[in-house]
Amino acid sequence: MEIVTSWEKQGANKALEQVALNSLREGLPVEIVVKVTDLTIERVQELKAELKAENNK
C-alpha cells in the first residue's frame, strides 16, 4: 500500500496547474484543459483569469 503525503499531493497539484497554464497559453479550450488535468473547471478558469491579468500588466 502506498502512502501519499499532503506535500506530495500539493506537488502533484502544482504540476497539474503548470500543465493547465501551459495549455491555456497555447490556446486550448478550458473544457479540454479540465479533461486533461482533472482540475475543476473553476480552478482552470481562475488560472485563465490569472494569465489574462498577467498579460495586461
PLY file of the C-alpha trace (Angstrom):
ply
format ascii 1.0
element vertex 57
property float x
property float y
property float z
element edge 56
property int vertex1
property int vertex2
end_header
0.00 0.00 0.00
1.37 3.38 -0.99
1.02 6.32 1.36
0.82 9.72 -0.26
1.69 12.65 1.95
-0.01 16.01 1.78
3.13 17.66 0.40
3.24 15.05 -2.39
-0.37 15.86 -3.24
0.44 19.58 -3.23
3.40 18.98 -5.53
1.30 16.93 -7.92
-1.41 19.59 -7.91
1.14 22.33 -8.67
2.43 20.25 -11.59
-1.11 19.87 -12.95
-1.68 23.60 -12.59
1.51 24.25 -14.57
0.30 21.91 -17.32
-3.01 23.77 -17.30
-1.27 27.15 -17.57
0.90 25.96 -20.45
-2.15 24.51 -22.21
-4.11 27.72 -21.79
-1.17 29.73 -23.13
-1.25 27.52 -26.22
-4.91 28.35 -26.69
-6.56 25.10 -25.64
-10.18 25.47 -24.55
-10.93 25.37 -20.82
-13.01 22.20 -21.25
-10.07 20.32 -22.78
-7.70 21.52 -20.05
-10.16 20.27 -17.43
-10.29 16.83 -19.09
-6.52 16.58 -19.43
-5.58 17.78 -15.94
-8.64 16.65 -13.96
-8.64 20.05 -12.26
-12.02 21.61 -11.56
-13.45 23.91 -14.17
-13.48 26.66 -11.55
-9.72 26.27 -10.94
-8.91 26.27 -14.65
-11.00 29.40 -15.12
-9.11 31.03 -12.21
-5.81 30.14 -13.86
-7.05 31.58 -17.15
-8.02 34.82 -15.38
-4.57 34.96 -13.76
-2.96 34.60 -17.20
-5.15 37.37 -18.58
-4.23 39.67 -15.68
-0.56 38.79 -16.15
-0.75 39.72 -19.84
-2.43 43.06 -19.06
0.48 44.27 -16.91
0 1
1 2
2 3
3 4
4 5
5 6
6 7
7 8
8 9
9 10
10 11
11 12
12 13
13 14
14 15
15 16
16 17
17 18
18 19
19 20
20 21
21 22
22 23
23 24
24 25
25 26
26 27
27 28
28 29
29 30
30 31
31 32
32 33
33 34
34 35
35 36
36 37
37 38
38 39
39 40
40 41
41 42
42 43
43 44
44 45
45 46
46 47
47 48
48 49
49 50
50 51
51 52
52 53
53 54
54 55
55 56
